[in-house]
Amino acid sequence: MNEWPIELNIHGVIYSIEYCSNTDDVDPRGDSDGIVYLGKKKMKLLVEDFGQTYPPARVFSTMLHEILHAVFEESPLLLECVQKREEKFVEQFSKVLTDTLIRNNIVILPNEEMGNNG
């Protein structure tokens, strides 16, 4: 992965991605690095805040977190399996999977100098 994608195909459905540099642009409550609008098929990811660029691993983990929510939306049977604890599952799974993929060089994240497409 040389640059952050601007859209993702999730089980045949295209989700657009907007990269934001202000917490309020992602989540008006100000307590999230990312959000997915399932009805609009759109993700918003925070890549920097207050002039501080986030490390690529943090952005990737947030992206994976939102991808998991979208996967559950597009595959209701999976959602049914984890529905009662979806947020906790997504949070833990995305962190562990991110760590595993990076540690084993399966995913090579963009350099911080590369910036993003947003």
N, C-alpha and C positions, 0 to 999 in steps of 0.2 A: 504494500500500500504506500504509494508515494505522496498522495494528497488525500485529504478527507473527502469522502464522496458527497455529492449534492443530492443524491437520491439512492434509494435502496429498493430492490425487488424482494418483497417478502411474500413467499408462497403465491407468486403471480400478481401481487398488488404493489403498485409503486407508491412509496412514501418519500416525500421531499424532506430535505434536511436544511434547516437554517441555523447558521452558527452565530452566536450572540456574544457580545462583549459586555453585557450588563445583566445582572441578576434579574432585574425587573422585566427585561425583555423576554426572559425564559419563563419565569414564574412570578406573578404579581405578589405572591406571599413571601417571596424572597428566600425560600428554604430548599431550593432544588437546583441541581446543575443541569437538569434536562427534563423534558416533558414530551409526551407524544399525544397528539390530538387524533384519536382513533377515527373519529368521524370525518375529519379533514384529510386524513392520511398524511400527516405532517409532524415532523420532530423538530424541536428546538433544543440546541445544545450550547451550553456555556463553555467558551474556550478561553475567556479571560474575564476578570472582574477587577474593578478599580485599578486598571492598568497592569495587573499581574496576569501574565499568560499562564494558563494551566499546563501542567506536564502532559505530554501525549498519552501516557498511561491513564491519567484521570479522565481525559476526554474519551478515550476508547472505552473505558469501563462504563462511563455514562451512556455512550452510544449503545453498547451491548445491553445495558439495562433497559433502555427504551425499545431496542429491537425485540427483546424478550416479551415486553408488553404487546408489541405489534404481532409477534408470532402467536401469542395466545388469542388475540383478536381474530386472526386469520385462520386459526385452527382451534375451533371451539372444544374439540375433544381433549386437547392438551389443557386448555383452561379449566375444564371440568375436573381434571385430575388434581389441580393445585389451587383451585379457586378460593378456598377458605383462608389460605395463607399466601396468596399470590405475591403481594409486595415483599414480604420477608423472603420468600423463595427467590424472587427476581433479584433482590439486593445481594443476597449471599451467593447465588449462582453466578451472577455477572462478575463479582469480585474474584471468586475462585477461578473461573474460566479465564478471565483477563490475565491473572497472575500466571496461570499454567501456560497459556499461549505465548506470553512474553518470555517467560523463563526458558522455554524450550525453543525459542526462535522460530516459532510457527507463524507468528505475526511480527512483522517489523514495522514499528510505528514511524510516522514522519518525524523528521528532525524539527525542533522547535523553530528554527530559522525559516523553515519552509512555509509557515503560516497555514492558511486554510483557504477553502474556496468561498467562504462567506463573506 
